[in-house]
Amino acid sequence: MTENNSNKKKSLVSFRVKPEEYDNIHELLSKKTYRILSEYARKVLLNKSIIVKHRNESAAEVLTAMIKFKNELNPIGSNFN
């Protein structure tokens, strides 16, 4: 079997940051869809597009309330039957 050499990473880039800078980088990473720091850093350094998570908090609150309501209705429904 032959390996596809075009997908292999060949170089390592390393740099040092202060602890507060590192925390800032991880805070920015948490707002994006990337789970791995190296993937996020590669996108930023190569000026590629970055996917940002957008969250509708009001919809999340409604969904949380509906789930609680559903959990309360389930035992009532089974007792009614």
N, C-alpha and C positions, 0 to 999 in steps of 0.2 A: 504494500500500500504506500502511496505517496502522500505526503502531507501538503496541504495548501499553505505555502510560505507567505502569501500576501496577508493573512490574518494574524500572523505571529507578531507579537510586540518585540522589538529589537533593542530599544534603548530605555534607560531608566532616568527620569528627571526627579531630582530631590532638592528640596529647599527647606530652610528653617523659618519658623514663625514664632512670635511671642505667644504665651498662653492665651492672652485675651484675643489675639488675632485668630488663633486656632478655634476658640469658642465662637467667634464671629463667623468663621467659615462654616462651622457645623450648624450654626443657627440658619445661615443662608441655605445650606444643603437641606435642612429639614423642611423648608418652604418649597422645595422643588420635588420632582417625581423621582429623582435618582436616589438609590440606596447606597451606592458605593462612592466614596469621596473621589477616587481616581477617575471614575467616569464623569463626574461633575467637573472636576478640574480640567480634564481633557477638553470638554465642550467649551469651557470658559476661555482657556488658553488658545484654542484654535478658532475663536470667534464664531462658533456654530450656535444655532438656535437652542435655547434652553426652555424646557417645558416647566411651567409654574403651576402649582396646585392652586385652584380657586375654590373657596369653600363658602357655601351659602349657609351662614350660621342660623338664620331664622328657619330655614328648611330643616336643618339638623335638630333644632329645638322642637319643632312640630313632630318630626319623626320619633324623637325620644319620648315625647308625651303620648303619641299614638301607640308605641310599643308597650308602655306602661299600662295604657288603657286596655289594650288587647290582652295583656297578661292578667288583668283583673277580670275581664269578661269571660275568659276561658273556663275558670272554675264555676262561675255562675251558670254558664251554658251547660256544663256537665251535670250540675246539681239539678237544673231545670229538666233535663232529659230523664 
